[in-house]
Structures are given as structure tokens and as C-alpha cells.
Amino acid sequence: MKRRINVAFLWHMHQPPYEEPRSGLFLLPWTYLHGTKDYYDMGEVAGRHPKMRMNVNFTPSLLEGLARYAEGGPVPDLTLQAMTKDPALLTSADREFLLRTCFGVNQSTMITRFPRYGELFDLMHGTPIEGPAIDRFTPRDFLDLTVLYLLVWCGPTLQQDPRIQEIAARGSDFTAADRGTLLAVGREFLGRIVPLYRDLWASGQIEMSTTPFNHPILPLLCTTHAAVEADPSTRLPWARVEAPEEAERQVDEGLTYFERTFGRRPAGMWPAEGAVSEPAVRILGSRGVRWICTDEEILRRSLGGSMTLAERMRPHRFAGVSIFFRDHFLSDQIGFVYSRWPREKAVKAFMQELRHRAEASEDDRSIVVVALDGENAWEHYPDGGYPFLDALYDAVSRSDFAVPVTFSEYLDRHGPGEPMDMLATGSWIDGNLNTWIGDPVKNRAWSFLAEALEVARDVSALAPEKRDLVRRLLMRAEASDWFWWFGAGHSSIHEREFDYLFRQNLQMIYQELGLTAPEHLGRPVAPDHSPVPVVPPTARISPAITGYRDSYYKWVGAGSCAFQQGSIHRLQPLVAGVRFGFDDRCFYLRVDGFKSMAELMNLGDWLTIDVSRPDPLTFLVRRENGGLTVETRDKDGTTTALPEARAAVGEVLEVSLPLGVFRPWRESRAAFAIEFHLVLGSAELSDERFPWDAVIDVTCDPMGIERSNWFV
């Protein structure tokens, strides 16, 4: 008898509380944009596959935001308001913000949809001789840019709306009326999201769940010392946060708001960041939560450091709550890897992995859980990821060994799971809490929050409306999102806005209490820095290409770019960083891995250096029996040997490329900008892009670099 295996998808839909507390308007537009591109279409594509079953998690902070956009009246969003200004009247701050926002999208899957968007992208990245980017754009350019930005954030359903099609068909020379139509249609569309999911839930095809209201990390809200339980080496902030009542309020308010929105209470919860601890799960159990989901690393640590395959593919039970554990390999494949593979191969690979798990399972109770963000990954897929999801759902539905289930459906059939004596503290990232605490900047933010919690501990003397406002502000400041972006580890084009929102919520707490806010809340928690941490070269270099570091001085003067996570977090990245530089003959590149590059690049493996400036150009480095080869590859996939290039792999991968392949140097030996990213892969499939969602931009000026960087 062929073994069958249960498979549960959980799509986590989340946006933080973007409301600027003084104006009451949203500072950033991501709730609106993912609403027009992702949330409805994720439900719509599921509805096309009636045999599928899945779990969908909506955070209350997201639901609250969607309701604000859909309710009509003035646009409740400062970004969208800036987009609707007369382009001739934009301030310098407006122009900088719009350029940063409108070009903060995936170039290959979004900007390339419209030739005019590509023209504006090239204008943005023109040479310094053309003046600052902020001054290159005319009012007409800004109008086209904002309309195109809104168009690329229209998902498949909105793209079929005749009003949207008519605007998109023109491609450029848009009008203010076009922009107004886009926003009106989009806000109307957001009102259809909750009814769609309510119907899908009623049909039994999906199960809905939620998260504590503003996506707080419950273990850290119970006590910051929980971080040491997860990792004893964690350095804690000077001020301790210990507020179980805040954790309880976030759970209670979240469940209440969700029930008011959907008409019934959910059976399950996705704890923010998959973060759990024994006190946190006891709070959830006391509120009647039937199931939660977290990462398999939590299970491994809970079982003493090892787990059998059978244990890995079973729910467990603690404090009356059934706990499902995500398969982080398969979840990561969808989140990071399959977006660069041909759709058929990606689906085939997923089903093969699922079959291997079915063949290794002991009985029909085994379950594979795939859990990840329901919005962020799709920006990196062709056509928004929906052809991939269609093919994936079709393959699972037709399979004779995979049984798609909701979590409650599984529990009804197979029981609540194996009892656990203890539950490890940690999150879905590395089984600890270090993504949100321990870094000096993150710890500073926790100390600021601890101070605010202390001054607001007793609000009984306040009028009811002020008391409620202070509590809402505290709940917003407790959101995990601020701590995700603070300090090292993750980067965003909007880090300064996240920093500002966190501090504004805290400042308003003091104001409502009639107190003067601490002076430090008027300054950023962290110094401003580039979203992609690129350090430019400071001197010419001429390293020997050996594949080994050889000596400290070999790459002194080179530029560098270190690994950073983005809005989604990869658990097992491959590339740790790159170094780069030049002399008057070659451009040099060194790739460092989290493991030896010789281990990461086996026979048949490859690396591409994809150059987008000064001209599109791809260099292909392949490992073959004779060593490494370097070729150029054109748009048609035709490769040409580049004999002047050199490459070697050992503990690192080193490459030298002749400067003559770059047009500005070949024609006039002029300084020029190189903009590039790397892709590491094997056979026909790519495994990792670096940087994940950005490019490295460096000025190559062999003749002038010493004059620019001299020092005494």
C-alpha cells in the first residue's frame, strides 16, 4: 500500500501598524500595495483548486489597515497623498521619498513590465555628470513614475479590470485623472478581500487563523530574559521588560478584532515570528487557542537536541495547545529558491521532496507543514508567482500520495499530537530570539520601550478615551517589525520610517500622560545607513587569483558588501559577502561563502556576475574538470569564452575580468559605474542571488581613485 502524507500550507499575511499617531495617517503604503497585488489574488488562486486545503493567517493590524483604506473618504496614507500632489509642487523631501519608494521594487519582475518604467530607472541611475537624481526628473516624469508604480502593484485580478487595462495600455504620458482612477479602483478592490476569505472559510477549503494584535513577540513581552533561555550568549538591554499583561492584551484584542471582522473566532494562531515560550503558550491555551505553528528547530531543541523523522512530522501538545512544526527547507525553497527556477522544475522538485517524506513516513498521521509569508516572496517570481501557485496546487491536488489539510481538519482526524514535557523558547529563525534582541541598537529600543511601559503601568486615573489610546500606542510600539529592522541583520529602503514610527508611538504615550518625552526619543534609535551596506574601494588593487586569502594585504583597499537579510529571512544563506576592486587592467571580485567556496561550487556548478550598468552583460564562471572557466553570455543564452579572464576557487572564489569588456573604459578609458549582482547555481537551476533583492553599485575609476582617497 502506498503511503500517503498530509501537507498543510500556512500563508501568513501581515503588515505592521503604519499609522503615524499624530496625523492618524499611514506613513508607508505596503498594506494598500499588497492588498492590490497579493491578498485577494492569493485567495482567488486557491479558489480555483477546490480539492486544495490550506491555512491562511491574517494579523489584526493588517485587517485594521485594510478596513481603513476601504472605508472611503480621503486617502488615509501619506505616501499615496504625496503621489497625488501636483508634480510641479513636490518639495525636495517629497521627491526624495518618491524616488526611493518607486524604485524600491524588483527590477526584473516589476520594472521591466513597462518600457517607460525602464527609461525612468535609467534616468535615476544616470551618471553624476547629469546632476543629482532628484533634479533629473521633470513633473511629467514624476507623474508617469507614480502611475507606473501603482500599475505594477496591480495583481492579476485588478489587471483584468477594464479601467486598469485602459490606463496600462497607454504605457506613458499619464494624467492626474489616471492616477485618481487607479487609487479609487484599488481602494474599492481592497473591500473585496475579507468577504472572499470569509466565503472560502465557510466552504471548508481554507481555515483562517490570526496573530496577537500588532504582531508582538510574546516571549519577549513576557520577559526579555526569555532571550537568554533561547541563547545564553544573548546580551540583554539594561532595562528589563516584564509585562505578561501586555501579552495577554495583545492576544485578547487580536482574537476579538478578528472575530468582529470574520464573524467567528479562529481555532488557531500563528504566534508572531513563530516565537514561543512556555509562558506564552500557556496564555494562548488559557484563551482557548487549539493550535499554533512554529519552526522545526523549536521541536529539535525541545526534544533535547535531536529528533527522529517521525517526531519531526507530527504535531505535539503543550499546555493543551497542539503545536505544528514547519518544514523550513521546503518553506525556504518557495520563499527564496523556486522564484529563479522554471515553473515546471520548481513544482517537480517540490513534489519529489514531498514524495521522499511520504516514503519515509511511518503511517498516515505524518504531516509536512509549509509556512511562510503570503506576500513578500511573490515580488521575485515571474507574473507575481500566481502561475507557480496554480501549478503547485494542481500538482498537490492530483497527487496520489499528498493529502492537503487544514490544521483543524488534521486534528479532527488524527488527534491532538504527542505530549511534550517542556517547550524550548525561540522563534522560526535559528530557534532563538537574536533577530529581535541582543544587538546594541535593538537593545536600545527595548530599553526605550521598557521606560514607556513603566510610566504607563498605571493609567487608571486617565479618562477612558485617553486610557484606551495609551494602551493602543503601547501595543503598536510592541510590534516585532521595529526590532526586526533595528541594528544589524536586516535592511530596508524604509528603515528611517520604521525607526520614526516606533519613536512616535512612544513619544505620544508620554504626551497623553502629561509628561515630557525623553530627549532621546527625538533622535533615531540607529544612525542612518545604506539599505545595502556597500563599502566603496579606497585604492587600486591587483590581487593574484588563487582562490585563497593568502595574506591580509591581498585585498586591502577593496570595496565590500556583506550579507544582509531583507523583508523575508533566509535560514541557510550561501554567500557571506563579496569584495571588489580594480587596477588599470582588470576588475577583481572575491566571493566569500558561509562555507568554503570549494564546497559550494562542485563540478557543474556555476556563478554568474550579472551587470546591469554601464550596459547589460553577464559573466558566467563554471567549475569543470579542468578547473574554472569564464565566459560571457548574451540575452539568447549563447556563451563566448573570455580567455583574458581568470578565476580560481578554494576557501574563496576569485575572479578577474578585463576592463576592456566595459564600453566606457574600452572607448575612452573614462571612469564608469558598475552595477551588478551575483547568482550561484547548479545545472540549470539557481540556488541564491546576492544581494538577495538589491544590486552592488561601485564607481570604477582606476586613474582617479588615489586622488579621491588620499590621506596623511
N, C-alpha and C positions, 0 to 999 in steps of 0.2 A: 504494500500500500504506500502510495506516495505521500510523504509528509507535507502538511500544509502549515504555513506560518502566518500569524496575524501581523498586519502592518498598520501602524497608526501615524498619520501625518498630523502635526500641530503647526499651524501657521499663526505666528504671534504678531498681531497688529498693534503698533504702539507709536505714539508721539507724546513728548512731554508737554507740560503746561507752558505754552509760549506767551501767555498773557503778560503784558507789561503792566504792573499793578497800578501805576499812576494814571495811565490813559485808558486802561481796560481793553486795549487793542493787542492783537497778536504781533509779536516782533518779527517772527520768522514764518514763512508760508508753507512749511512742509506738511501740515495737516491738510491744507487745501490741495496741494500738488499731488500728494499720494492719493488723495480722495478722487481726483480726476483721472489718475493714471492706474491705480492699483486696487484699492479696496473693493470697488464694485466689480471690477473685472475678475478679481480672484474668486469672488462668489459666482460670477456668471460662468466662468470656465468650469467650475466644479459642477454647476447645474447641468452642464452638457453631458455629464457622465453619471447617470442615475445609479449605476452599480457601485460607484465610489462612496466611501465613507471617510470622513476626516473631522478634525477638531480645529476650531478657529477661536482664537483668543483676542478679544478687544479690551484694551485698557480703558477705564473710565475717563482718564484725561483726554484720550483720543475721541471718545464718544462725545464728551462735552464740547470739544473743539469743532467736531463735525456739525453738531447742533447749532453752534454759534454762526457758522458760515451759512447754513441752510435756512436760518430763520428770517432772512430778508433784511431790509434796511441798509444803512451804509456798510461798505466793506469793512469788516472788523479786523483789518490786517494792515499794519504799517508798510510792509513790503509791497503789497498789492496797491496800496494807496500811492506809494512812490511811483509805481508803474503807470498809474493813471494820471499823473501830473502832465501838464503841458511840457513836452521835452525841452522847449526853449527856456523854461523857467526852473529847470532842475538845478539845485545847488551842487557845489563840489562834493559834499557828503553824499547827496543822492546819487550822483554819477558814479562815485567810487563804489558805493554799496551795490548799485545795479550791475555794474560791470563784474564785480566779484561774484555776485549771485548768479547772473545769467550765463556766465562762462564756467560755473561750477557744476557742470553736467558732463556725462560721459561723451567724449568726442566721437568715438567710433560708432556708438549705437544711437545717439540722440542728435548731436550737431550735424552729422552727415545726412540726416533726413532731408535737409533743406539747403540747397546751394548757397542761398543768401546768408544763412547762418554761418556757413564755412567762410564766406567772404568777411563777415564781421569778426570771426575768430582770427583770421589772418591779420585784420586791421588791429585787433587787440594785441597781437604778438608781433607787431612790426618792429623795426629796429629803433634804437634810441634816437637815431638821427631824425626820425619822424616826430619826435617830441613825446611827452608823456602820454600814455594810453588814454588818460582821462580827457585829454584835449583833442584827440583824433576823431571823436565821434560827433557827428552833426545831430541836430534834433531828429532828422529823418532816420538816421542810424539807430538812435535810441528807441524810436517808435517801432521800427522793424524788429529790433532786438527783443523788446518786451513781448511783442505779439508772437514771435517765433518761440520764445521761451515758454509761453503759455501753451502754444501748439504742441511742442514736443512732450509736454506733460499731459497730453490727452491720450488716454488708453484706447484700446480697440473699440469699445462701445461708443465713446464720445467721437472717435474718428469717423464713425458712420452717421453722425448727426448731420443733416444737410447744411445747417448753418455753419458748422465747423468745416465741412468739406469745401464750401464756397470760399471761405477765407484761406484755407490751406492751399487751394488750387492756384491762387494768385502768386504765392511764394514770396512776394516782396511788395514794397510800396503800399503798406497797410495804412489804415486810417484809425483815428481815435474811436470811431464807431465800431470797427472790427474788434478792437481791444475790449470795448464795453460789452459787445456781444459775447466774446469768449468768457468773460468773467460772469456774466449773467447766466449763460448756459451752464457753466461749471458749477455755480452755486446751486442752481436748480438740480443739477445732477447729483450733488452731494446728499440731497434729501432722499435719494432713492436707495442709499446704501443700507441703512438699518432695516427698512422693510424687506429688502432682498434676503438678508441673513435671517430675519425673523421667519420668513417663509421656508427657507432651506432648513432651519432648525425644526420647524413644525413638521416638515416632510420626513424627518429622521435621517436625512442624508448627511447632515453635519451636526456636531454638538458644539454649542457655544460655551465659552468659559471667560473668565476675567482675571484681573490682577488687582492687588490693593491700589487705591485710587490713583495716586500720582507716580506709580511705579517706584516706590521706595525699596531700598534693600532692607528687608525686615530684620535679618540678624544684626545688622549694624545699628538699626534703630532700637533694638532691644538693649544692646550694649556694644560699644565699639571694641571691647575686649574680646568679642567673638572672633575678630580678625586674627587674634593670636591663637585661638583654638584651631583655626584653619591653617595657619602658618606661623609657628612660634618665632620666626625671624622677623615678622612684621613689626615695623616701628610705628607706634601709636601716636596720635596727636596729644598735645599737652593737656587738653581738656577732654574729659570722658563724656560720651553721650550714653545715657542710660534712660530710655524713655519707652518702656513697653506700652504705656498708654497711647503713645503716638502710633505705634504699630497696630494696636487694636483699632484706633480710629481710622487708619488708612484701610484696614480690612472691612470694617463695618460700613464706612462711607462708600467704598468701592462696590460692595455687594448690593447696597441699597440703590445706588445710582444705576447700576447695570439692570437690576430688576425693574426699576422705573422705566428704563429705556426699552427693554425687550418684553416686559410683561411677565417674566418668571425668573426665578433665582437659578443661577448656574450650579451644577453639581461639582464643578472643578475649578481649579485656579492654576495659572502659570505664575509662580512667585517671581517677582521682578528679578531679572538676570538669573533665573533658575536658582536663586540663593536660598539656602535652607539652614536651619539650625534646630535643635530640639525645642527651645522655647518658641520659635517662630511657628513650627508645625503644630505645636500644642495650641497656639492661638487659632490657627486655621481649623483644627479639629473641633475646638470649642464652638466655632461658628457653623458647624455642620458641613464643612467642605469635605466632599467624599474622596476626591483625588487631586493630586498635584503632579507636576512633571519637573524633573531636573536632569542633570547630566550623569552619565555612567561613571565618571570619576568619583562622584559622591558615593555611589554604591561600592566601588572598589575600596575606598577609604573606610567606609562604614563596616565592611566585612574584614577589616584588619590588614588591607594592603593587597589582596588578591581576590579574584572571583572566577568561578567556573563559567563556561559558556551558558549553562542552564540558568545560573543565577543572573547573568547579565541580561538574559532575555525573559525575565519575569518581573512583574511588579512586586514590591514589598510593602509592608504595612508598619507604620509607626504612629502611636497616639491616635489610633482609629482612622488614620488617613492612608489611603493607598497611594504609593509613590511609583510613578513610571520613570524609567531612565532612558534618556535619548542615546541613540547610536551616533556618537559625534563624528565618526568617519563619514557615514552616509550623509549626515546633515551638512558637513563641511563640503562634500563633493557638490551638492546642489548650490550651496552658498558661494563657493569660490572657484570650482574647477569646471563644472559642466558648461558654464556660460561661454567658454572658449572652444568647446568641442562641437563637432557636427551633431545635430539633434539626435539622429538615429543611433550614433555611437554612444552618446551620453545615456540615453534610455536603456540601451542594451547593457551597458556597464552597470547601471543601477539594478536592473533585473537579475543580472548574473550575481551580483553581491547578495541580493535578496535570496536567490536560489541556494547559494552556498550556506546561508544561515538556516534556511529551511532544511537542507540535507543534514546539517549538523545538530538540529534540534532534537530533543528527547521525546516530545509529544506535541499535541496541537495547542497547548497552552502558551507556547513561546510567542513572544511579540517583539517586533522591531519598531522602535519609535524614531521617527524623523521629525525633529523640531527645530525651527529657525524662524527668523524674521519673515513676515509675509509681505514686506515691501522693498527692502533695500537691495536685495540681490538682483532684482529684475532690471535695474538700470544697465547692467552689464551683459544682458542677454539680447540677442537679436530679436526685434519685434516685441520687446518688453517681456520676453520669457513665456508668453502665452502659447505659442506653438510647442515649446518644450513641455509645458504643463499638460496641454492636450494630449501629446504623445505619451507622456508618463502615465497619466490617469487611464488612458486607453490600454496601455500595456498591463498595468496592475489589474484593471477590471477584467481583461481577457485571460489573465494568468490562471493556470490550474493548480498553483501552489501558494499564491498570495491571497490572503483574506483581509481586505481593508475593513477597519473597525473604528468606531469612536471609543473613547476610553470607558464611558459608562456601559456601552454595549459589551465590551470585553469583560468588565467586572460582573455584569449580569450573567454572563455565560460561564466564567471561569473562577469566580470568587475574588476576594479582596487582596490576595497575594500573600507572600511569606512574611511572618512576623520578624521584626528587627529588634535586637536588644539595644542598639544605640544607633544614632544617626550622626554622621560627620557634618561639621559646619563647613560651608563653602558654596561656590557658585558653579555655573556652567563653564567658566573659564579657569582651567587648571585646578579645579576643585578647591580654590581658595578665594579670598576677597581682595587680593592685591591690586586688581584693576581699579578699585574704588577707594583704597585707603593704603597708607604706608609711604607713598611718595610725599616729599615735603610740601608740595603745593596742595595736594589732596588733603593732607593733614591740616593745613592752614584753614581750608574750607570747613572741615569738620569742627575745628575749634570755633570758627565764627558761628556755625550752627549751634554748637553747644552753648555758647553765650546767649544766643537768642532764645533757646529752649529754657534756659534758666530764668531770664527776665519775664518770660511769658508763662511760667509754670502755674501761676495763679491768676486767672483772668475773671474770677467770679464777680469782681466789683464793676466790671465793664457792662455797658448796655448790651443787650443780646446781639444787636447787629454788629457792634464792634467786636464782641467776643467771637462771633462766627467768622468775621473777617480775619482776625488774628490767627485763628485755627487754620483757615484756608491758606493763608500765607505760609504758615509753618509747614503744612502738608506739601505745598509747592516746593519750598526750599529743600525738602527731604528727598526729592526725586533723584533717582540714581543717575540720571543723564548728566547733571552738572559734574558729578565726581568722575564720570567716565571720561570727560574731556579735559578735566584739570590735570596739569602736570604731564609727565611722560607717559607714553604708551599709545595714545590715540591723537589724531589730528583732524581738524575740520577747517574749512574756509570761514566758518562762523563761530570760532572759539570765543572771540571777544563778545559776541552777542550772548552766548551761553553764560559766560562769566558775569555779564551785566545783569541778566535776568535773575541769577542766583542772588546777587548782592541787592538788587532792587526789592526782592521779596523780603529779605532780612531788614533792610532799611525801613520798609513800610511797617514792619512789626513794631519797631521802636516808636515810629511816628504815631501809630494807633494807640500805643501805651502812654503817650505823652512824654516820651523820653528822647534824648538826643542820641542819634545813632553813632556808634563808634566811628572815629575818623577813618579807620582802615577800610570801612565798607564803601568809602568814596573812591577807592583805588582798585584796579584789577587785582584779583587773587593771584594771578600769574602774570609775569611780563609777557607782552605780545611777542609772538614769534610766527614764522612762516608755517603755513599748513603742511608743506613738505620740507623737512629740515635739510636743505641743501647748503653745504658749505662750499663756497667757490674756491678754485685753485688760487694759490698765492705766489707760485713760482713755476718756471718751466721744469719739467721732469723728463728723464729719459731712462725709465726702468728696463732692465733686462727681463725678457719674457720667459720665465722659468716655471711658473705655477707655484712658486714658493715665496714666502715673505723675505727670505734671505737675510735681510738686515733692516734695522729700524729706519735707516736713511733712504731706503729704496723708493718710498712713496712720499717722502717729506715734500711738502708744497702742493700735493694733490688736493683736489676737491673731494667731497664725500657726501653721501646720502645714506642715512641709517634707516633701518626698518621702522615703520610706524603703522599701527592699525588705523583703519578708517571707521566708518559708521557701522560696519559689521566686522566681527572679530574672528580671525583665523586661528585655530588652536595649534596647528603644526606648520608654521611657515617654513620655507626652504631658504630664501635669500635673506641674510642678515644685513647686508649693506653693500654699497659699491664705492670705489674710489676712481677718480678720473683726472686726467690732465693731458698735457701736450708739450711738445717742443716744436721746432720749425719743420719737422718731417712727419710726425705721427700724432694721432690722438690715442691715448692709452686708457685702458679700462681694466679694473680689477674687481672681481665679484667674490664676496665672502659669503659662505653658507653657514647655517646653524650647525651643519656637519661639514666635514671635509668635502670640497667640491668634487674630488675624485670619486667619492661615494655617491654623490648626487648625479654625476654625469657618467653613466655606464655606456657601453657600446651601443650606438644607435641613438643616444640621447643628444639633445641639441639646445642651443641658446640663440635667440635672435636679439639683435640690437635694432630696435625699430625707431628710426629717426623721422620726426615729423617736420623739423626745420634744420637747415635752411631749405631743403627740398625733401620730399618723401623718399626714404631709402631704407632698405632692410639688409642687415648683415647677418648671415647665418653661420654659426660656429657649430660644427658637428664632430662627435667623437667616433672615429672609425678605427679599424685595426691598425692603421699606420699612425695613429695619433689624432690630432685635431686638424680640421680643415676650416678655412674661412672663405665664404662665398658671398656675393651679393644676390639678392632675389628681387625680381620685378613683380609688378602687380599680377601678372599671369602665373606666377609661381616658378618661372624659369630662373635657374641659378647659373651664375657665372663665377668661375674661380677668381680669387683675388690673391695672386701669388705674392704681392708685396706685403700682405698682412701676415702677422704672426700670432699664434695662440698656444697656450700651454695650460695644463690642468694638473693640480696636485692638491695641496691644502687649500689653495685658492685657484680661481680661473683668471688668467691674464691674457689680454688681447691688445695688439697694436694695429691701428688702421691708418693707412697712408692719408695724409691731409689732402692729397690731390684728388681724392674721390669727392670732396666737398666743393661745390661750384664756386663760392666766393673766394676760396683760397686758390683754387686752380686758375681762376680768371685774373685775379688781381692781388693775390696774397693779402687780402683785406681781412680784418677781424670779422668774426661772424658768430651768431648764436647757434648752438646745437641744442635741440630739444629731443629727448629720447626716453624710451623705457625699455625694459628687458622682458623677455618671455622665456621661461625654462620649460622644456617638454621632452617627450619621448615618442618615438614612432610618429604618428600623425596628430598626436594629442598634446595639448599644452597643460602643464601642471601648475604653473604660477607666473603671475605678472608682477614686476617690481618697477616702480612703486605700484601698489595694488590699484589705485584709482586716480593716479596723477602722473606727471612726467617730471623728468630732471631737466632743468634749463641751465645751461652754462655758456658763458661767453668765451670763445676760443680766440685768443689774441696773443700768439707767440711772440710778436715783435714788441708789444707794449706792456706785457704783464709785469715785468720787473719795474718799469716806470710807475705803474699803478700801485705797486705794493712794496715800495722801498721803505726801509725803516732804519733807525740808528740803534 
